[in-house]
Amino acid sequence: MSNNSDPLFDRYADMDFSDAKPVAEIPALARLQAEQGGKSRITMRVDNDTLAIFKARAEMAGGSYQTLMNEALRQFAQGLTLADVVRETIREELQHGR
């Protein structure tokens, strides 16, 4: 399983980034990221069993547990219920079957 859900990962996986600098060390890039960035780095505590569930689901789906957690938080913040998510998933799957 790849730990990276980025579709471009394979394209750049063999490149040597050993001399690369973090964005924070390049003021112009740091400013651009601050202006354009849509994500924030946070630290939060999560129950071990909850984290294990997200990691297991991500491994089964071939994605990132952080992406799954972000999506779950987004759905909660938007007021979506599990029933809403299931309905939408069924609709999407039925449309793909046509």
C-alpha positions in Angstrom: 0.0 0.0 0.0 1.2 3.5 -0.8 1.0 5.9 2.1 0.4 8.7 -0.4 -3.0 9.3 -1.9 -1.7 12.0 -4.3 -2.3 10.8 -7.8 1.0 12.4 -8.9 3.1 10.5 -6.3 4.3 7.8 -8.8 5.3 10.4 -11.3 7.7 12.0 -8.8 8.5 9.1 -6.5 12.0 8.5 -8.0 13.1 12.1 -7.8 15.9 13.1 -5.4 14.7 15.7 -2.9 17.5 15.2 -0.4 18.7 18.8 -0.9 15.2 20.3 -0.9 14.4 23.0 1.6 11.1 23.3 3.5 8.7 26.0 2.3 9.2 27.9 5.5 12.8 28.5 4.7 11.9 30.3 1.4 10.1 33.5 2.2 8.4 33.9 -1.2 7.0 30.3 -1.1 6.0 30.7 2.6 4.0 33.8 1.8 2.4 32.2 -1.2 1.5 29.1 0.8 0.0 31.3 3.6 -2.1 33.2 1.0 -3.2 30.2 -1.0 -3.0 27.4 1.4 -6.3 25.8 2.3 -5.2 23.7 5.2 -3.7 24.3 8.6 -1.4 22.1 10.6 -2.8 21.3 14.0 -2.1 18.9 16.8 -5.0 17.0 18.4 -5.4 14.0 20.6 -7.5 11.1 19.3 -8.5 7.9 21.0 -6.3 5.0 20.0 -9.2 2.9 18.8 -10.6 5.8 16.7 -7.2 6.3 15.0 -6.9 2.5 14.4 -10.3 2.5 12.7 -9.3 5.4 10.4 -5.9 3.8 9.6 -7.6 0.4 8.8 -10.2 2.0 6.6 -7.5 4.0 4.8 -5.4 0.9 4.2 -8.4 -0.9 2.8 -9.2 2.0 0.5 -5.6 2.7 -0.4 -5.6 6.2 0.8 -4.6 8.4 3.7 -6.2 8.2 7.2 -5.7 11.9 7.5 -7.7 12.5 4.4 -10.5 10.2 5.7 -10.5 12.1 9.1 -10.6 15.4 7.3 -13.6 14.3 5.2 -15.4 13.0 8.3 -14.9 16.3 10.1 -16.1 18.2 7.0 -19.2 16.1 6.8 -19.9 16.6 10.5 -19.3 20.4 10.2 -21.7 20.5 7.3 -24.3 18.7 9.4 -24.4 15.6 7.2 -25.6 12.5 8.9 -24.4 8.9 8.2 -27.8 8.4 6.4 -27.1 11.4 4.2 -23.7 10.0 3.3 -25.1 6.5 2.6 -27.9 8.0 0.4 -25.4 10.0 -1.7 -23.0 7.0 -2.0 -25.9 4.8 -3.3 -27.0 7.5 -5.8 -23.4 7.8 -7.1 -23.0 4.1 -7.4 -26.3 3.7 -9.2 -25.3 6.4 -11.7 -22.0 4.7 -12.3 -23.9 1.4 -13.1 -25.9 3.0 -15.9 
